[in-house]
């Protein structure tokens, strides 16, 4: 699910098509921005892990459970990877690593989540 020019163009095409048909651009809304905007200057490992854990829990509670159920026809393994990664992040997840921190991992997972949300018509703002 990497972000490419093609995926960006396709997401815009789908949005324009839906708008032209009088349909909403987004099928669902999950406001992760409220969590992200809390204490933005805090870049500690503890805060990054807490933010990831809270977003993971929010996604699990707000998105259809069938998307996260292995064995279900509607399962989305990309979403499972993102949600479980966020739920599992801990302040000490990268102890001993010099070039990678929980904040780096959170930012990578957020990039994946934004791409997933665009493709699946989920608005992540308020």
JOZI-V253556 format. One line per field, one symbol per residue. psi: psi as a letter, one per 20 degrees, with the letter a starting at -180 (. if undefined). burial: b if it has 9 or more other ideal C-beta (glycine too) atoms within 8 Angstrom, else e. Layout:
psi: ???
burial: ???
This chain:
psi: kqorgghggghhggggggghjjqqhqhrponihhghiplhiojqhggggggggggghgghhhqphhhjopiqhjqohgggggghgghipqhjhkpiphjprhgggghghggggggggghjlppja.
burial: eeeeeebbebbeebbeebbeeeeeeeebebebbebbeeeeeeeebebbbebbbbbbbbbbeebeebbbeeeeeebbebbbbbbbbbbebebebbeeeeeebbbbbbeebbbbbbbbbbbbbbbbee
